[in-house]
Amino acid sequence: MIRSFGVPQNAVGKWAGICAAVFSLSQATFGVAWGRFSDTHGRKPAILLGLTATMITSLMWGFSTNLAIAIAARVLAGAGNGNVGIIRTTVAEMVPFKELQPRAFSLMPLVWNIGSIFGPSIGGALANPLDVKPGEERSGGSLFERFPYALPNIVSAIFFAIGITTGLLYLEETLETKQGTRDYGLVLGRKLNNFAERCFTRTKEVLHLQKAPSKSKTAETEPLLKPTAEDEENALHAEPTKPRASPPNWREVLNYQSNMNLLTYTLLAAHAMAFDQLLPVFMQYPPLAPDFHQSNPLQFAGGFGLHHFRIGLLSTCYGIFGMLVQFFLFPPIARKYGILNCLKWCACVFPFCYLATPFTALLPTQTLQVSACFAIMLLKCLCGIFAFPCSTILLTNSASSLRVLGTLNGFATSFSAIGRALGPLLAGGMFSVGVDKGYVIAPWWLLAAIGFIGAIPVFYLVEGEGFGGEQNDDGEISDEEDEAEADARADAAGGNKAAARGRSGPVFMPSSQQDQEAEEAGYGGVGPLLSRTNTVSSTGISPARERGYDASTSPVRSRRGSRSEQGGRRVTRRVSIPLGLGGQGISRRYSSNLGQSLGSAGSFNG
């Protein structure tokens, strides 16, 4: 494509590198701004805006007619491409528990590997479909004669449009301060789903593939209380559950562990991306002469002399191997040995891969050369598949709170973009200088030096605890966690009380309740018609409160509360009571027969 702009053949590589560099530099400039935008306005708007900007700039790149427009398109693409850090933030907020993070954070690289396998193939097949030669007159003719490289970008824009539509209709907001707002995209998505389900069901009925539901069955499944206009009006004007928080200051974002993780991630991106871009150049470089004899074991300048088709085949196998490792090996190994330990091992292996790569050109046959180099490629791929998600998880868990996570990932996007720009630039320049001087090892040993330096901060990292048990802003813990703790306490304390009752004698209850329990036991359990009420766990009530507690006048209390208050507060739980018995005391038996509900004579009224 660069050649079609009238650029000389010997200058194509330079301008292609400039187009790649301006994208990375522009992404580095605006990465933090996108992160702070997502922390303030929400993850979903930032992701949708980023996808839209990338779609527009992709079309702009495909319809470029000169080098200036192409470079401008790459600059704008980098400025609007802050989605990598924001999507990482979204994944971290959806999966805050450390045990699940390896599987969750392996999905993004997995998708990237799939795209890297099929994307270049589709782009190469669709580019320049009419085989327009560089320098030919393109003022007239069909669309693809005037814009020979527009078709792959049009197809790419279609994929972007599908992603934007899917995100608008089905992506849920994960930023806590925005979760209470009404999302019209999700509302429309639910309506479309319901409409499609009704149409599908009706089609099956018409085709006699499914019987129409009977009237009695429909009556049983319909809700007794229909939604009213007031309910819909309240839902329409739903307000955020929490006020918008002010953007975090830089000290909250950049603590010591975050800085170490950012440094590690930047150096990792620099040498790993430089290796991937330098390797095809090395493979295609002419091999050593058959009669080559070296006096200095380090002075040689030769490659493999491979055709670009074989290089592409090796790259495809490389991507498939990475995809399999990403999905099947990384999650269980990371859980078993720990995220930080995996990153340490990978950081130590990278430099040795780079040191050994150039010496494969000294092997006697091309088959041995390619086989040895491919083995090194797979080892480096294995380390990269482990290192990048591990670094991302450690960076995520180093954040002081979830409210700074978007900004922190914005910094990661910016710094990694700098690494991706500088790494290939330094390695490519060193390759040109090295082969001129007869030292093809120069760029590889430069990457090894960067790898050694990048391994140093890894040993200063500390594995964070994640956000799975983080308290809310008001000091409360989640209902699920509170309920789980209350259930555990109820089971433990209930066992002690049952043993005590067994030693002290039977518990006396009113005759009406005894009759009710006898009748319940005779029928095998509580009947199907149930109402809901609140009970109090025996673990959360002291003896003094038991004696003075009045079941008929007690207020209903929330399960939510800080951890420091759990020891002395009532723990309420939802249980089922037969209809018509809401004002009478009744004992609710759990599977362990240890629970004693509020109002039973044995607990409070005796």
Secondary structure, DSSP 8 states (H G I E B T S, - for coil): --GGGT--GGGHHHHHHHHHHHHHHHHHHHHHHHHHHHHHH-HHHHHHHHHHHHHHHHHHHHT--SHHHHHHHHHHHHHT--HHHHHHHHHHHH---TTTHHHHHTHHHHHHHHHHHHHHHHHHHHSSTT---TT---SSS-HHHHSTTHHHHHHHHHHHHHHHHHHHHH-----GGGTTS--HHHHHHHHHHHHHHHHHHHHHHHTTSS----HHHHHHHS-SS---HHHHHHHHT---SS-------HHHH--HHHHHHHHHHHHHHHHHHHHHHHHHHHHHS----TT---SSTT-B-------HHHHHHHHHHHHHHHHHIIIIIHHHHHHHH-HHHHHHHHHHHHHHHHHHGGGGGGSSSHHHHHHHHHHHHHHHHHHHHHHHHHHHHHHHHTSSSGGGHHHHHHHHHHHHHHHHHHHHHHHHHHHHHHHHHTBTHHHHHHHHHHHHHHHTGGGG------STT---TTS---HHHHHHHHHHHHHHHHHHHHHHHHHH------HHHHHHHHHHHHHTS--S-EEEEEEE-GGG--HHHHHH--TTT-----S---GGGGGGS--EEEEEEETT-TTS------TTS----TT-IIIII-
